[in-house]
Amino acid sequence: MKAVIYARYSSDNQREESIEGQIRECTAFAEKNGITILRHYIDRAFSAKTDNRPEFQNMIKDSNKRLFDMVIVWKLDRFARNRYDSARYKTVLKKNGVKVVSATEIISEGAEGIILESVLEGYAEYYSADLSEKVIRGMTENALKCKFNGGTITYGYRIDNEQHFQIDPLAAPFILEAFQRYAEGATMKEVRDWLNEQHVKNHSDLKWTYNSIQYLLHNRRYMGEYKYRNIVVPGGIPAIVPKELFDRVQDRIAETKKAPARHKAEDDYLLTTKLFCGYCGAYLCGESGTSHTGVVHHYYKCVSVKKKRKICHKKPVKKEWIEDLVVNATMKMLNDDATIEAIVSMLMDLQDRENINLPMYEQQLRETDTSINNLLNAIQQGILTKSTKKRLEELESAKDELEGRIAGEKLAKPKISAEFMTFWLHRFRKLDTQKKSHRKMLIDTFVNAIFLYDDKMVITFNYKDGTTTITFAEVQAALATQKTGSDLDCLTAPKN
C-alpha cells in the first residue's frame, strides 16, 4: 500500500519541530504497517479552519493521478477542523480511491463526525441530483431534435449555427478511408500510422493513438446514428460511413478481439484501515493465495506476523467470514430505532457545535431587533432626538449586515433538519448486504475500528457508546446448528 503524509501547524507559536514530530510519528506508523511513503505535503502557519492551504490543495489535486491509496496525518484535526470542508475533501479523495488515516488515533476522537459527513454528502447528492435532472430535461429536448449537447465534437463533423451536425468536407474523407483500410485488412496500428503520416490531427490537435483509432472505429455516429442517454435516432445526423462498411468493420473487430486481461479487484478488502490485531495493535491487511487446485483464497493477516517484526500469534482470518460478521452487526445496530434516535440527536448537537458563527449572528440579530423595538416604542411615546434617529439608523444598518451574514452562513453550511437525518439513516436499512458497494458504504460510514482476538471481536461504531463485542463461541454455536464449518481462523493458502 502506498501513502503520502500531510503535516501542518497553524500559528507562529508552533515551530518547525512540530512538523518534524508529526512526520516522525506518521513515518513510524507507516513502517509498522508496511506502508510505503511517496511524498510529504507540508503547510506551515496555515489554519485548518480554511481550505486555502497550498500543499493541501496540491495533495487533493495529485490524488487524481491515483498514485497513492492513503493520506496519513498525525491527528485528524491536521486535515480539517471544519466539518463541511472535511466532508467535501474526503469525498473527493474517496472517489479517487484514497483514505484519510490518523497515525495516533486508532479510534478517532469525535468519530460521530463521519456519520455527519455521510449525511452531508447525501444532502449535497440530493441537490446535485435535482439540478442534474433539470439540466438533463433541457438536454433531452435538444436530443429529440438531434442537436449537439456539448462536449468534444466528433472528428469529421462540425456544428452549424442551429447546433446541428454537419459533415466537415476536409476531415470526412480521412474517416471514410480509415474505415475502408481496416475493413480491407489493415491493423489499427497501421491505420494510426497512416493518419499520422498524412499529418491529420484530431480535434484536440494531437496525433492519433491506438486508443483513439479504436474509439473512432467503434463510433456509431459515423453511420448517422444520433444517441443521447436512452434516445437513439438512426439517421439523425449525416452519415460519413455507409452502414454496410461500418458493420464489416465491427465484424472484423469482433474476430480479432483479444480476451481481456484479468485484473485484481480494486479495494476488495472492505475492512482495510479499520481492522486491528487485538494483541499487538497492528493493522490486519488483505492477502490472497492460490491452492494446488487453483482456488484463490482471500484472508486478513496481521502485519506484525507478515513482516516478522515482533512476536504475534494472531492467525489469519478468512475475508468473507469476518466481513459478513461486521456487516451483519452493523445492520443489527441500524435496525434499532433507539440507536437511530440517539445518532440523530448526537448529529444535531454536533452540527450546532460545528457552526459557531451562525448562533452568534442569530443572537446578535435578536439583540438588535430588541433595541430597534425599544427605540420605536420611545418614538411612539414622543421621545425623538437627533441621537435617537442616528441610533435607529445604526441599528437598522447592523440588522441588514447581520441578516446578510446569516444568509451567507446558511448557504455555505446548510442546517440539516432532524427529519432529513432520520430519513437518510433509514435508507441504510434498505441496502442489499450482498452487494459489494452497499457493504462498503455501511462499513465506511458506521464502523470506526475492529479489534480482533482469537475468541472475540470488538467493533466500535461512529457514535457515542457505540461498542459491540461479538464472542466467537456464540458464532461457532450458531454455525454448528447450521452444519457448516467455522471460519474463525485459517491457514495461508498453499502456493503453487
N, C-alpha and C positions, 0 to 999 in steps of 0.2 A: 504494500500500500504506500502511496506517495502523498506527501503533505507539504504545506507551507506554514510558516509561523507568522502570526500577526502580533506585534507588540506596540504599546502606546503608553505615553504618560501625558497628563493633561495640563500641567502648570509648571512654572519656573521653580516652584517649591520642590519638585521632584527632579532628580538628576539623572545623568546617563547611567548610573549604577542601577537605576530602576529598570531600564531596558535590558541591561546585561543579566539581571536577576530573572526577568521574565523569559529571556532567550534560554538561559541555563536550565530552568525548570521545564520548559517546553521541549528542549532537546533531550533531557533525561527521560521525559515521558515517552518521546518517540523511540529512543533507544530501547527502553524497557519493553515496548510493544512491537518492535520490529518494523517501525515506520521509517521510510526514507524521506529526509527533509530536502526539498528542492531549492527553497529560497526563503529569505526573511523580508517581510514588509514592516517597516517601522515608521510611525508617526510620532514626532517629538513636539510636546507642548500643544497638543490638539485635544479638545474635549470630545468625549463620546456622545455628548448630547446633540451633536451635529454630525451629519454625514459628509460634511465638507472637509474631508481629510484626504490629501493627495495619494498616499500609499494605500489607504483603504480602498479608494476608488480604482486604483491600478490593480489591486488584488481582485476586486469584483469583475473588472474587465478581463483580466487574464484567465478567470475561471471559464470563460467562453471557449478557451483553447482546449479544455478538458485534459490538461496535463497533470493535474493533481486531484486527489479524492477527498482531501480533508484540510480544513483550516484549524490549526491548533493555537489556542490562546491561553494565557496564564490563568485568567478568570474570564467568565462570560461578560463582565462589565467592560472588559477591554474592547470587545466587539461593538457593543452599543448599549447605551443606557436608556435610550428612547425605544419603547416597546414597538412603536409603529415603524421606525427605521429598522429595528431588528427583524420584524416580520417581513418587511419588504425585501431586505437584502438576503435573508436566509431563504426566502422563496426563490430569488434569482439563483443563489448557489445550488439549491436543491434541484432546480431544472437543469443545471449543468453537472449534476452528479456529485456535488461537493457537500460535505457535512461540516458543521462547526462543533469542535470538541474542546472542552476545558481540560487543561493539564492538571489542575489542582482540585477540581470539584467533580468527584465521581457522581455524586448526587448533587446536581446544581442547585444553588440557592435560588428560591423563587421559581422552582421548576413549573409551577402552575402557569407561568407566563407562556410556556409552549402551547398550552391549550388555548390561551387567549390569542396567540399568534395564528393558530389554526382557524379560530372564529373570524379574526380579521381578514385572513386570506379568503375565507368563504364570503365575507361581506363584500370584499373587493371583486371576487369572482362573480357575485350576483349582479353587481352594477356593470361589470365588464360584459357579461353575457347579455344584459339588457341593451347596452349600447351596440354590441355586435349584432343583435337581432335587428335593430333599426337600420344599421348600415347594410346588412345583408338584404333587407327588404328593398332598399333602393337599388342595390346591385342586381337583384333578381329581375327588377323591371328592365334594366339595361340588357340583361341576358336574354330576356324574351324577345328583344328587338335585335339580338346578335350584335350588341355593341361592345366595344373594348372596355374592360372593367379595371384597367390599371395593371401595373406590374411591368415586367420586361416584355417588349414587343417581340413576337416570334420572328426570327430571321427569315427574310423573304417577303415580309409584309410591311406595309406602312399604314398609318391610321389617318383617315381623312377628317375634315372639319366636323362631320357629324358623328365621329367616333366609330365609324365602321371600318372593317378590314379591307384593304385594297392590296393587290399584288404589286410588289416592288419590281419593276421591269429589269433593273440591274442585278438584283440578287437572286430572283426566282430561277433563272436558267442554271445556276450553280447547284441549287437544291435538287432540281429535276435530274441533273447529271449525276449527282451523288447517289440518288436512289437507283438510277439505271446501272451505274458501275457496280454497286453492291449486288443488285439482282443478277448481274452477269458473272459474278464470281469473285469480285474484289473483296478484300477483308476491310474491316472497319479502320484498321491502321493505314491501309493503302488509300482509302477514301480520305482520311485525315491528312495524310501527306500530300495528296493531290490538291486539296483545297488550300493548304498552306503554301504549296509551290505556286499556286495561282494568285498568291497574296490576297486571298479572300479572308476577311476578318469578320467575326460575329458582331452583334450589336454592342458588346462591351469593348470592342476594338481590340480583341485579344485573338491569339492564334487558336485554331481548333485543337481540341484534345480528344483522346479516345472516348471519354465520358460524354463530351458534347456531341460527338458523332452518334453515339449510342442513343442519346436523347433525341437527336434530330430524326433518326430513322424510325423511332417509335411514335413520333408526334403526329397524331391523327388530324391535326389542323391542316396538314399539307394535302389531305384528300378532301378538304372542305368541311370537316366536322367541327361545329362550334360546341363547346362544353363549358358549363359553369355549374359547379356543385352537382345537383341531380338533373339539371337541364341539359339535354343533348339535342342539337338541331343539325341533322345531316344536310349538307349543302348550305349551311348558314353563312359561310364565308367562301370566297372564291378559291377553287382548288388549284394547286400547283402541280400535284402528282395525281395521275389517274388512279382510280380505286384498284384496278386490276394490277398495276405495278406496285402499289402500296401493299396489297395482300401478298404478292410474291415475295416482297422483302420481309414481311412478317413471318412467312413460312420458312424462309432461309434462316432467319434469326433463331427461330424455334429449333431448327435442326442442329444448328451449331452451338446452341447454348450449353455451357458447361454447368455441371452440378455446383450449386453454391457451397462455399466453404463452411464448415461447421465452426461456429464461434461460441466461445464460452459465454453463458448468460451473464449480463452485467448486473451487479448489485443483487445477486441471487440470494445472498445470505442476509436475511432481514434483520438479524439481531446484532450485526456489526456495529461496534462502538457502544453497545448497550449491555452486552453480556460479559460479566466479570467472574473470575475464579473466586470462590468464597474463601479459599485458603491463602492465596498469595496476592490477590487483588489485581492480577494482570488481566488483560483482555483475553477472551476466547475468540480466536479468529477462524474463519471458514477455510476448510481444506477439502480436497477430494482425492480419490484414488480409484484405480481400476483393478478389479479382481481378475483371476486367471480365466474366469468365464466371460470376461468382457463387460461386466456390470460396473457402472460408476457409482461409488458410494460418497455421500456428502456428509460432513460432520463438522463440529466445532471443537477446537483443540486449544488448550491453554498455551499462551505464548511462552511462558516460562519453561514448559515442558518441551515445546518446539525448539526454542533457542538453547535449551540445556544450560541456562544461566544460573539457575538455582534449583534446589530440590523441590518438586511439587508433585504430589501423587495423583492429581486430578486426571481422570481418564477422559478421553474424547466422548462426546455425546452425539447421537445422530441428529442431523439437521432438522428433518421433518418432525421428529418427535418433540424436540424442545420448542420449536416454533409453534406447533399445534397447541402445546400446553400454555404458552404465553398468550396466543391469540384467544383461546377459549377463556382464560382467566380475565382477559381484557373485556371480552363480550359480556361475561357474567357481571363484571363491575358496571358496565354501561346499562345493563338491563335493570339495575336497581334505581327506582325513582328517587329514593332518598339521596343517593350518591349524585345523581344529576342535579338535584336541587342544591346540594352542598357545593358542587362545582360552579353552578351559575352564580350563587351568592359570592363565592370566592372571586370569580372573574369580575363581577360588578365592582367589588371592593378594590380589586387590583386596577381596574380601568380608572377608577376615581383617583387612586394614588398615582397612577402614571401621568395623568394630566393635571399638573399643579397650577397651571396658568388659568384654565377655564374657571374653576371655583373662585379664584381670587378676583378675576374680572367680573364674575356674576355678583360677588359680594360687594365690590366697589360700585357696580351699577345699582344695586338695591339701595346702598347708602346715598348715592347721587339722586335717585328718584325720591327718597325721603326728604333730602334737603330741598329739592325743587318744590315738592308739595308744601313744605313748611313756608317757603318764600311766597308761594301762590296764596296760601291762607293769610299770610301777613298782608299781602297786597289787597286781598278782598276786604280786610279789616281797615283799609285806608292807610297802611304804612307803605309808602312808596318814596324812596330817595334815590339819588344818583348811584349810591353804593349798592342799593338793593337791585337796581336794574343791571348794574355791572356784574354783580354776583350771579344773577339769574342767567345772564348770557354765558358766563364762565361755566356754570353747571350744565347748561344745555350743550355747550361745546364738548365738555367732558363726557356727557352721555352719548353723544354721537360717536366720539372716539372709542368709548368702551364697547358700544354695540358693534362697531366695525371690528374690533379685536376679537370679540366673542364669535362673530360670524367667521372670521379667519381661522380661529382655533377649531371650530366645528367642521370647517371644510378640510383642514389639514389632519385633524384627528377626530373623525366622526364618533359620536357616542352611540354605542350599540345597546339596544334595549335587552332586558332580561328575556323577553318573549322570543326575540330573534336568536339569542344564545341557546335557549331551550330547544327551539325548533332545529337549530343546527346540530346540537348534540344528539337529538333523537334520530337524525338522519343516519348516524353511525350504526344504529341498531339494525338498519336495513341492508347493511353491507353483506356481500357474499364472501364468507370467510374462506372459500375455496379459490377465489381469485387472488393472484399474487399482488396486484395493485391495491386491492382492498385491505389485504393483510398488512401490507407495508404502511398504508395510511393509518390504520389502527395503532400499529407499533410506534410509528414516528410521532404521532400526536399524543398518545396517552402513557406510553411506557418510558420511564426515566432511566432505570437501571435494573439489571437482573443479576443477582449474586447466586452462583451455582455451587452447591455442595454435593457430596455423594448421596446424602439421604434427603435433601430438601432443596427447594429453590425459593429465594426471597425476591419478590417483584416490588419495586417502588414505582408508583404511578405519579403522574404530574399534578397532584393536588394534595392538599394538607391531609396528613394521616392516611395517605393512600399507599399502604404497605400490605402486601398479602404474602403469606407463607404457604407453600404447597409441599406437603411431605410426599415423598415418592412411595412410601409404604402404602398410602391410600391409593395412589395411582396404580401400583402393581396389583393391589387387591381388585380394583375395578377392571384392570386388564385381564386378570385371571378368570373373572366371571364371564368374560367375552372369549375366552380360549385363544388369546393372542399372545405373542411374545412381548417381553418388556424391552424397551429401548433405553433403559436408564443409562447404560454405558455401552461402549462398543470399542472394538479394536480398530486400528488403522487398516484401511483396505489394503490387501496384499498387492505388491507391484507385479507387473507382468515379468 
